[in-house]
C-alpha cells in the first residue's frame, strides 16, 4: 500500500494499480487479490462464505417481517442500534438450529429450542426494561393478567404523567417470512396511582400455526388537556416478548 503524491488524485485502476481513497487519504496498491462475485459463487475455497451469505440473507428476511409488525411502536422514536442488534439476535437464534447443516440453518428451527426462545424473550429492545412483576399469561385464552402494583418500581422521566400499556400477540410465519399482530386497546395508568389487577387480551385472536409471540408494549407518555403525547427517548418506551408458542 502506498500514498498518492502530486496534485492530481486518482480513482480506479491504471496499469495494474488500484487508486482509491482510504480514510480520506489518496492511496494506491497493486491490483488483484481479494474477493469477487465469480469467486464467491463458484470457488471451492469460498464454501464457508456462501454458507454465511445464505444464512445471513435468511435472518435478514426474518428480521424484516418481525420489525414490520412489532416496531410500529417505535415510530418517530430513535434507537440507532436496534436494527443491527436485532440482526445479531436472529443470527444467534439461527445458530441454535443444531439439526441442519451449515448454510441451511434457520431461525424457524432455532426458535423451537429452549435456547432460541430464551434469546428472544430476554432480548432488551430498548434501554427501558419493564419491572419484574408476576405477569400471568394464558396460552389457552391468550390473556395477560397484571397483578396489583404501585409505581415505586417505575422511574418516570421528567414530563411523563402516565404509563401506557397494551398487549398483543404476533403471528410469525417463518415459511412465508410474514407476520401479523392482534392487539388489545391501550390502558393509561396515572403516575403515583395504586393499580388493581387487570387483564388484557387481543381484540382479534391471531391465526393458528407458525409461532405466536405474546408481547407487552409499554411507554411513558405525557397527557395534556386530554391529548396523549409520546416521549421519544429510548429509556421511555419498549416491548417485551413474554413467551414463544410453537
Beta strands, then each sheet from edge to edge (+ up, - down):
strand 1: 2-3
strand 2: 12-14
strand 3: 17-22
strand 4: 25-30
strand 5: 136-137
strand 6: 143-146
strand 7: 149-150
strand 8: 162-173
strand 9: 178-183
strand 10: 187-190
strand 11: 194-195
strand 12: 198-201
strand 13: 211-224
strand 14: 227-230
strand 15: 237-241
sheet 1: 1+ 4- 3+ 2-
sheet 2: 5+ 6- 12+
sheet 3: 7+ 11-
sheet 4: 9+ 8- 10+
sheet 5: 9+ 8- 13+ 14-
sheet 6: 9+ 8- 13+ 15-
end
